Amino acid sequence: MSNETNPYRAANIMPALAVAAAGTYTSANQVNENSRGVRVTIDVTAVGTTSIVFTVQAYDPASGTYLDLVSSAAVTTISTTTLTV
């Protein structure tokens, strides 16, 4: 299936998150079929007294486990961070 007709291609998947409280957020698995890599941009517009770490993971369906591909440094200020895999 080409990227033009694939509704699940990376350009069509835009998970968004706004969290005002401390905790862990895990998104649904994202399909990146027929694409190469991913670029995730994190825009922190407010900070509290804790730091935030963002991690991009790969899912192994054979074992049902996740593998960390890249993690950001701890974000403690208002900033924009881009992770590229």
N, C-alpha and C positions, 0 to 999 in steps of 0.2 A: 504494500500500500504506500503510495507516495505521501510526502509531507503535505501536499496540497489537499488531499482528501482524507487525511487521518485526523479525526477530531481530538485525538489524545496527544498530538505532537506537542513538544515543549512550549511552543509559542502560544498554545491555546490553554495551557494550565497555569493559572495564576493564583496560588494559594496566598491568602492575605491573613494577617494576624495583628490584632491590637490587644495587648495584654497590659493591664494596669496593676496586676498583683504579682507577687513572687510565685514561682512554681515552675513546673515543666510543661511544655507544650510539644506534642508530637503530631505532626500532620499525617494525613493519609498518604500511602505510597503514591508517588508520582511516576507516570509512565513517560519514558524518554525514547520511544521507539523511533528508529530512522533518524536519530539526531546524534550529535557528538558532544558530550559533556553538558555542563550546566553552569549558569552564572546566577548567583543568588545575591540580591542587594538587600541589605538590612538598613533601614532608616530609623534610628533611635531619636525620637523627638522629645522625650522626657526621661529622666533618670531618678532613681530613688537612692537608697543607701546600700543597695547590693549591686553586683556586677551581673552582666548578661553574657553568656557564651552560646554561640550558634554553631551547630554541627550539621554537616551534610553526610548522609549515610547511604550505603548501597545495601540492598536486600538480597540475600541468597535464598531463593525459594527451595532449594534442595534441603537445606538445613533449617530454614525458618529463622535465620539469625540476621542481624544487621552488623555492618562493618563501617566504622568511621572512616570517611574519605578525607575530610578536611574540617577543621574547627577554627573559629575565630579566636583571637586573643580576647581576654575579658574586656567587655565594653563598659566603661564607667562614666562616660560623658555623652552629651548629645553629639551624634556623628552619623555618618553614612559609611558602611563597610560593605565591600563586595568580595564574595567568595567565588572562585572559579575552579571547576574540576574538569 
